[in-house]
C-alpha cells in the first residue's frame, strides 16, 4: 500500500526553459500625463527639421496608450517654455506617471545641462542662465508624480552657439552634447537620445531615429518602461550603425511600470501563438505562478490565482487548500499573515521569495531578517560583478534575481525555475540600461524574458550577449535549439554551440555538453566516458551541479566502477557549494548506507538542508521518515505537514501519500473526498506508482475512497458507470484517461 520514494535521476543542469510569471491584479487605471515640447524654428541660429514631427509622433503614441492628458507646445520662447513647465507642474501633481519630452537644441556648460528656447541669442556664456532653461527646472515640474517621473531629451545635437559665444571666464567649459546626470529621486529617469558627451542624429526621414524608436517601443502594451527604453537603445544603435547610442540615467524601484495600461495576458513566441503554453520541461503556467505565491499568507493573491488557473485541477486544489488553512488560522490563531508567511521562509535561500515577502509585508517585524538573508545571497562584496567596471545596485539585483548559477566565486545563483520574471526583468533592464556593454547582464535579461516565456526577447538578448562574446548567452541559445523552444529542434546546431562555449571554458556549457552525451539525447550517441570528461572539466571550475552529477556516475557505476565512497565525496563537495540535489543525494546515501554507515539522523539533517532551499523530494522524504518512524518517533501529524509542504512545491509522490493519510485518518480527520482529490492530483502530477496501486490493489483503499474517486472521475467526464467502489475495467480506463490528460 505504501512505498518509500526511490529517487529517479533528475538532470542536474539548470536548463534554459521558459515559464510564465504570475502577477496579482491587472494594471489599474491611474492618471498619466505628458508634456511635449518641440523647438525647431530658432531665431538666431540654424533651424531643425524634425522636432515638430517628432512631437506629433510622440503625441499619437501617448494618446493611443490612453494617457489622460497630452499637452504639446511648439517653438516656444523662454517665457512661454517656463510657463508651460509651470502649468504642467500642476497637472503632474498626484499623477502616477508624468513625462516631459523635449526635441530641440540643448547644451552643456560646466557640467550643467540647458534646453534652448527659440529666442536664445547666447552672445556670451553669461547669457546662458538667463536665456536658456536648466534641466533642473524641467525635472522640478515632475516632482508631484507618484510612481514615474520621466524626462526624454532628444536634444543632444551639437551646440549651435559653441563657436560664436564669447567666453567671459576661461574655466567655463562648454562641451559637445549633454553632460551626464545623476538623478537623486528613486523614481526619476532621464533618457538621452545619445549618451553624455556625444551627439544625436536627426536622420534622413521626417523623424529622428530616437523619436521613431520611442514611438515604436515606449508605449508597447505589457512592456515595462525600463525594458522599453532598452529596446529603444538597441534599435537606435542598429539603425545608426552604432553612430548614436541612447542612454538612461536614474533608477526606479522594483515594481513594473507600464506606460500603456491595456492589459496583455498572452505569451509572446516567435510563431505568434497566444495560447497558454507548457514550457519544454513540462512545467505549466499554473505551476510557475503557484511558485511565486505559495509562500505568502495572502488570501487576495490566492483568489486571483484561482480566477486565473481554476481550470487546473491540481493547482486549484493546492490553492483552495491554502485558502482553507489561512481562513482556519485567522479563526484559531493569533499569528498575523506575515508571521505565517515568515515561518515558511525563515530559512529560505530564495531571493525572489524573500523579496516578495518584503514587498507584501513592508511593516513586518521580520523585514530586517529577510533583508539580511537577501544580502547573504548577493555576490560577495569586493567582486567586480560588472564587466564594464560599474557595480550598481541594479546589477547586484539582477544577479540576485536572475544570476547564472556559480557564475562567480561563492555565488549560488538562481535556478531557472525559481526566477521571478517580473522582478528580474525590472532589475536586469535597469542594470543593462546602466551598463549596456556588459554582456553578462544582457544574458541575464534574456533569462528573465525566458522565464516569462517571452521567447522573442529572450532570443534577442541571448543572441546579443553571445555576439558580444558571452558564453552563457551562447549556451542558452543552444538549449533553444536542443528543445526547439521557439522554433524547430536542431540537435546538431545546439551541440555545436555547446562545444564552442565549452571549448572556450564555460562551465555551464561543459556540463550541458556532458548531459547531452550522458543522456544520448536526440540521436547523440550515448557516451558515459565523454560525458564524464566534460562534467569533470566543469567541476574543476567549481560548478556544483557538475560535481553532483559526478557523484551520480560513481553511485550508479555508469562509465566508471561503482564507488560509493567517491560518490559520497563528490556529493559532499557539491552540497558544500549549495547544490540542493547533492544535499538530497547525501540524505539518500545516509538513509541507505551507501558509502557510509546507515544513519537516519544524518540523512534527516541533509534532507532538511535541501528542504530549506526548496527541494520537494527532500520534503517528501522527511514526511516518509515521520510516516514510518525512521530515525524519528512516528508522527502522522508531522508526516502530513511535510507531505503538504512537498505537495505545495509540486511533489506528486507527496500528494499520493497525503491521499492515504486522509483516507485512513492518520494525523488528520478521515476524509474520503479529500483523499480522492489528493490521489487524482498525484496521478495528474505524474506519479505512476499511485496510478498502478489504484488499478492493481484497490483493497489498499477504503470503500468510501473508492466511491469518491469514481465520483471525481465522473465529474471530470472520464467515467459514466455506477459509484459502487468496484475498480473494474471502466474505472481503470477512466484512471488511464486522467493520467494521459496530465
Order of alpha helices (4+ residues) and beta strands (2+ residues): beta-alpha-beta-alpha-beta-beta-beta-alpha-beta-alpha-beta-beta-beta-alpha-alpha-beta-alpha-alpha-alpha-alpha-alpha-alpha-alpha-alpha-alpha-alpha-alpha-alpha-alpha-alpha-alpha-alpha-alpha-alpha-alpha-alpha-alpha-alpha-alpha-alpha-alpha
